């Protein structure tokens, strides 16, 4: 009879940054890519922001794989259904390390953004670690089912934004309707829903409103 065991060990991982953090920095971004991305390539969506005033940190999902069944391009995934709780704890431990290394607890203007699968990472991190932020930006993704309104009750002045494309193949109109109603319960105050013409894609221009 087969049996699965669990153990702990230490690993290392990378993360990517864009620009430099200086006395002129006004906004720090902690951004979580979607499935199939590498963090260094995800940063291209933030290159149009003022380089002197914005410092962007992109953690890297730890599970890498070859895309499209070809041994050429590499992507990564944050979590799967398999051993989900263990995966969440591993993810949180990694993001904790990035957060501490970059001294983000001392940042006043912190924007936290999740795109697609990254929404589940961003919202879990904020909710479970009680992270203060100026903006929590949820772009083209769904919030995990286990998260409840009381998980965000500690945030008093945070602006919550849900962004999605009108033709997003993963967020059909019925899904958007259900998700919107849930968002209103999770964030009864300071919630903005932003719809743009497009599909399942990062909207660079809408990011300008958060600087």
C-alpha positions as CSV (number, residue, x, y, z in Angstrom):
1,X,0.0,0.0,0.0
2,X,1.4,3.4,-1.0
3,X,1.6,6.3,1.4
4,X,2.5,9.9,1.0
5,X,4.7,11.6,3.6
6,X,5.6,15.2,4.1
7,X,8.9,16.9,5.1
8,X,10.4,20.3,5.3
9,X,13.6,21.6,3.7
10,X,15.2,24.9,2.7
11,X,15.1,26.1,-0.8
12,X,16.0,29.4,-2.6
13,X,14.1,31.4,-5.2
14,X,14.5,34.6,-7.1
15,X,12.3,37.7,-7.5
16,X,12.6,40.6,-10.0
17,X,12.6,44.3,-9.5
18,X,12.1,47.3,-11.9
19,X,13.8,50.7,-11.2
20,X,15.6,51.6,-7.9
21,X,14.2,52.5,-4.5
22,X,15.4,56.0,-3.7
23,X,14.3,59.0,-1.7
24,X,12.4,60.1,-4.8
25,X,10.3,56.9,-4.8
26,X,6.6,57.7,-4.2
27,X,5.0,54.3,-4.8
28,X,6.2,50.8,-4.2
29,X,4.4,48.0,-6.1
30,X,4.3,44.3,-5.0
31,X,3.0,42.5,-8.1
32,X,2.1,38.8,-8.6
33,X,2.1,37.4,-12.1
34,X,-0.4,35.0,-13.6
35,X,0.1,31.4,-14.6
36,X,2.6,30.8,-17.4
37,X,4.7,33.9,-16.6
38,X,8.2,34.5,-15.2
39,X,8.5,37.5,-13.0
40,X,11.2,39.2,-15.1
41,X,8.9,39.2,-18.1
42,X,5.8,40.3,-16.1
43,X,7.6,43.5,-15.3
44,X,7.2,44.7,-18.9
45,X,3.7,45.8,-18.0
46,X,5.0,48.4,-15.6
47,X,7.8,50.0,-17.7
48,X,5.6,52.9,-18.7
49,X,5.3,54.1,-15.1
50,X,7.5,57.0,-14.0
51,X,10.9,55.3,-13.3
52,X,11.9,57.8,-10.6
53,X,8.7,57.5,-8.6
54,X,7.8,53.8,-8.9
55,X,9.6,50.8,-7.6
56,X,8.2,47.5,-8.7
57,X,8.8,44.1,-7.0
58,X,7.7,40.9,-8.8
59,X,7.9,37.7,-6.8
60,X,8.5,34.5,-8.8
61,X,6.2,31.5,-8.6
62,X,8.2,28.5,-7.6
63,X,6.8,25.8,-9.8
64,X,8.3,26.3,-13.3
65,X,7.5,24.2,-16.4
66,X,7.9,24.2,-20.1
67,X,5.1,25.9,-22.0
68,X,3.0,24.4,-24.8
69,X,4.6,21.0,-24.5
70,X,7.8,22.4,-26.1
71,X,11.2,22.6,-24.4
72,X,11.7,26.3,-25.3
73,X,9.7,28.8,-23.3
74,X,9.3,28.6,-19.6
75,X,6.4,29.6,-17.4
76,X,5.5,29.1,-13.8
77,X,2.5,28.4,-11.6
78,X,1.8,29.5,-8.0
79,X,-0.6,26.8,-6.8
80,X,-2.6,23.8,-7.9
81,X,-5.3,21.8,-6.2
82,X,-2.8,19.1,-5.2
83,X,-1.7,19.6,-1.6
84,X,-3.2,23.1,-1.7
85,X,-2.8,23.9,1.9
86,X,0.8,22.9,1.9
87,X,1.3,24.9,-1.2
88,X,-0.3,28.0,0.3
89,X,2.0,27.9,3.3
90,X,5.0,27.5,1.1
91,X,3.9,30.4,-1.0
92,X,3.3,32.6,2.1
93,X,6.7,31.8,3.5
94,X,8.4,32.8,0.3
95,X,6.4,36.1,0.0
96,X,7.1,36.8,3.7
97,X,10.8,36.6,2.8
98,X,10.5,39.0,-0.1
99,X,8.4,41.4,2.0
100,X,10.9,41.4,4.8
101,X,14.0,41.6,2.5
102,X,12.5,44.7,0.8
103,X,11.4,46.3,4.2
104,X,7.9,46.7,2.9
105,X,6.4,47.1,6.4
106,X,7.9,50.6,6.4
107,X,6.4,51.6,3.1
108,X,3.4,54.0,3.3
109,X,2.3,54.0,-0.4
110,X,2.3,50.2,-1.1
111,X,0.2,48.9,-4.0
112,X,-0.4,45.2,-4.1
113,X,-1.5,43.8,-7.5
114,X,-2.4,40.3,-8.6
115,X,-3.1,39.4,-12.2
116,X,-5.1,36.2,-13.1
117,X,-3.8,33.5,-10.8
118,X,-1.8,36.1,-9.0
119,X,-5.1,37.5,-7.6
120,X,-5.3,34.4,-5.3
121,X,-1.8,35.0,-4.1
122,X,-2.2,38.7,-3.5
123,X,-5.4,38.4,-1.6
124,X,-4.3,35.4,0.5
125,X,-1.1,37.2,1.4
126,X,-2.9,40.4,2.5
127,X,-5.7,38.6,4.3
128,X,-3.6,36.0,6.1
129,X,-0.6,38.2,7.0
130,X,-2.7,41.3,7.7
131,X,-0.7,43.5,5.3
132,X,-1.4,47.2,5.1
133,X,-1.5,48.6,1.6
134,X,-2.8,51.7,-0.2
135,X,-4.3,49.8,-3.1
136,X,-5.3,46.2,-3.5
137,X,-5.6,45.6,-7.2
138,X,-7.3,42.5,-8.5
139,X,-6.8,42.2,-12.2
140,X,-8.6,39.5,-14.3
141,X,-8.7,36.9,-11.5
142,X,-11.0,35.4,-8.8
143,X,-10.6,35.6,-5.0
144,X,-10.2,32.2,-3.3
145,X,-13.4,30.8,-1.8
146,X,-12.0,30.4,1.7
147,X,-11.5,34.2,2.1
148,X,-14.2,36.0,4.1
149,X,-15.2,39.6,4.7
150,X,-13.7,39.6,8.2
151,X,-10.3,38.8,6.7
152,X,-10.0,42.3,5.4
153,X,-11.7,44.2,8.3
154,X,-8.4,45.4,9.5
155,X,-8.0,47.6,6.4
156,X,-9.6,50.9,7.0
157,X,-8.2,53.2,4.2
158,X,-7.3,50.8,1.5
159,X,-8.8,51.2,-2.0
160,X,-10.0,47.9,-3.6
161,X,-10.1,47.6,-7.4
162,X,-11.3,44.8,-9.5
163,X,-10.3,45.1,-13.2
164,X,-11.4,42.9,-16.0
165,X,-11.7,42.8,-19.8
166,X,-15.1,42.8,-21.5
167,X,-14.1,39.8,-23.6
168,X,-12.1,37.8,-21.0
169,X,-12.5,34.1,-21.9
170,X,-12.0,33.1,-18.3
171,X,-14.4,35.6,-16.9
172,X,-17.7,35.2,-18.8
173,X,-20.6,37.6,-18.0
174,X,-22.2,35.1,-15.5
175,X,-18.9,34.6,-13.7
176,X,-18.3,38.3,-13.5
177,X,-21.8,38.9,-12.1
178,X,-21.3,36.3,-9.3
179,X,-17.8,37.6,-8.6
180,X,-19.0,41.2,-8.5
181,X,-21.6,40.4,-5.9
182,X,-19.0,38.5,-3.8
183,X,-16.6,41.5,-4.1
184,X,-19.3,43.8,-2.7
185,X,-19.6,41.6,0.3
186,X,-15.9,41.2,0.8
187,X,-15.3,45.0,0.4
188,X,-18.4,46.9,1.4
189,X,-16.5,50.1,1.3
190,X,-13.9,51.6,-1.1
191,X,-14.5,49.2,-3.9
192,X,-14.1,50.2,-7.6
193,X,-14.9,47.9,-10.5
194,X,-13.1,48.8,-13.7
195,X,-14.1,47.2,-17.0
196,X,-12.1,47.7,-20.2
197,X,-12.4,46.7,-23.8
198,X,-10.3,43.6,-24.2
199,X,-9.7,40.0,-23.2
200,X,-7.6,38.1,-20.6
201,X,-4.7,40.5,-20.7
202,X,-2.9,43.1,-18.5
203,X,-4.2,46.6,-19.1
204,X,-1.2,48.9,-18.7
205,X,-3.0,52.1,-19.0
206,X,-5.4,51.6,-16.1
207,X,-2.3,51.2,-13.8
208,X,-1.6,54.9,-14.2
209,X,-4.6,55.7,-11.9
210,X,-2.8,54.1,-9.0
211,X,0.4,56.3,-9.0
